[in-house]
Amino acid sequence: MPGAPELLELAGESSGIHLVGGAVRDLLLGRTPRELDVLVEEQGGSFGDRTAQLARSLAAQLHASAQPNEHERFGTAIVRWEGGRIDIATARRERYPLAGELPKVGPARIAEDLERRDFTINAIALALAGPDRGKLLTARGTEELEDLRNGLLRVLHDASFIDDPTRLLRLARYSARLGFQVEQSTSKLAERAIGEHRLSTVSGARIGAELRLAINEAGAVQSVAQLQGMHLLSDIHPRLRLDERLFSDALELLPTAAGRPEMLLLACLVLPLTVDASSDPGWEARTLLDRLEFAGSERDLVIAAALSPATLAERLTATGRASVLRRGLYRAPLEGVALAGALAGEQGMESARRWLDELRHIRLLITGDDLLAHGIPSGPDIGRRLEVTLDMRLDGELPDEREAQLQAALRA
Ligand code: CTP
């Protein structure tokens, strides 16, 4: 793992420095951890001092271009460098003054910190240094390791989903990703929290962060299907809906390298919010994505994709020349064309595929500079001539030859 040798060297002989959470879980499952989470026990100093120190030394060792991003109140720090990211946190206890809100924190032993976590499989620590180096630590003896072996998702205490309802979304994500079962009493607690709409106590930003993780999973559809099955999608917005068939048809059309499957998935989810005859059919989806604090560029891409079926359906089904198809589609995002194609029946799908796989790559062998060099004055007429020429090329009226294209553009 990038950063691991430097981390081990810095930890040296000092005790109370552990690897925790997903990294330990994944190592024990024989999977490659996505990133490293380190837990540091404070030993007499002020809360967070040891964490800050370790983070700064690690950043220096890894030649990070920026100082670690430190969060004093929570005693946490993030070290980012070219090769990756390591999160360091001070072992802490938490108190939730209000359900769903961020907790009040104070110093704690490693084992105590493990007890406040989401699921037993994420509550295993591995000592990186000191006399216990290489040993596993849990708060409950062997239960955590047994759950990992038996593929069970179990909360550590009954109020877990009430304190932090985003854990409901995490539950769906882990069960889809790892194929683990939800342990019986955890399942009852989750059902109760969902029935009480506990998710509504959480900020849009935190729900958005979890939804973003779900749509970026390798098995994103399974994750989102799980959210839907647990009635969590409808808790985020009553009209969010996953049509698995539609998504898989659209995904099949989406170009692998250039398209963004996670944005396509989100566009599928918000599609039902856009079938509204109002003057601004994107309004409801935009309001939702803003509440969930998606970046403006992602929000705009998703909305444009979700609105594409309405505007592109006719263009995709009208049998026409390649140039007509181009004029209809070139402004739409790839995700929008894929979605519209998947909704437009056999012929629409064919047109979308033709555009996405073939026509959109066709380029002229001349540019505006060639026309300027031949005496065409600069201005919008240059663009018009190039477009007419490109249309001729797409319709097979011009060969893939520079001179022929130049002559056509000068005549246009
Ligand atoms: N955690 C928690 N409650 C949350 C979020 C996180 O208890 N709502 C704890 C869990 O112990 C989790 C750790 O913080 O393992 C780190 O969280 P995160 O980085 O989100 O997850 P990973 O453990 O890295 O797991 P993955 O990213 O693979 O889902």
Residues whose N, C-alpha, C, O or C-beta is under 5 A from the ligand:
A	BS01	CTP	G21 G22 A23 R116 R117 D118 N122 D164 T166 R167
